[in-house]
Amino acid sequence: MTYSYFQNAKFTGSYPTSKDMPPEEGSEIAFCGRSNCGKSSVLNALTNNKKLAKTSKTPGRTQAINVFEIGLNGDLNIIDLPGYGYAKVSKQMRAAWGLEIEEYLTTRNCLKALCVIMDIRHPFKEDDMNLIDWCESKSLPMILLLNKSDKLSKNKASQALISAKNKLTNLTIEHFVIATSATDKTGIDTLVEKIEILK
């Protein structure tokens, strides 16, 4: 699998609200997850650019909607939504982020799929399930990443993947479950494939 299409990715802007975002063009795949799920690292692994999305040891740094243009013709944008569920920001700020995520998800017509990123060691938290249920209710395809798979043995990572797939067997929407690691690039090729299918 070649990463060439994604290696042309560029950061196009950070927007406080969905209303501030550029006009809708092409397709959008939105990345979201709890603030400690490694979302920025996945984006950097996907685009093979360690500096594209800012990573931090302090979760919750993405506090706006970040837009990344993929490819040269601008037919695909990856949308980096604010992380949710981080305890060390105020409830008021968490609520505001939640409203912005909801506003984006419900008003953006070019959104083709949601990529929900979870820590493979702590999957299916309440916020994650809310997003999965929302995708189901809106018939929106979903890619579910069990990230940080390098933190587990291959056997335990495989078991976690099987368990996650079993948990989602009743979903009617198109969905893919992938074990990923931004550290060793496990599953990144598969993620590229699934984005290509859904965009």
TARAUR-V30413 format. One record per residue. PHI is phi in whole degrees, 0 to 359 (* if undefined). Layout:
# TARAUR-V30413
phi
PHI
PHI
This chain:
# TARAUR-V30413
phi
*
266
264
304
299
275
289
273
300
218
286
252
161
239
235
299
223
295
292
275
290
297
303
288
217
65
244
232
244
262
258
212
169
298
294
249
273
85
300
296
294
296
300
291
292
298
262
56
220
294
255
293
257
289
254
209
284
261
299
87
284
283
242
216
267
261
244
238
274
253
82
271
259
69
275
219
242
258
254
263
274
303
293
243
83
276
287
269
253
294
300
296
291
299
296
295
298
299
294
293
299
296
299
297
298
269
245
268
288
273
289
260
195
246
254
263
253
231
289
302
278
221
278
58
289
303
296
297
295
299
293
299
296
296
302
298
292
259
56
261
303
217
249
252
258
266
274
67
295
292
281
244
293
301
295
291
295
296
296
296
294
298
299
295
298
295
295
255
297
273
294
265
281
294
208
229
242
227
273
231
217
290
287
250
69
303
79
291
302
295
300
302
302
290
298
299
293
269
290
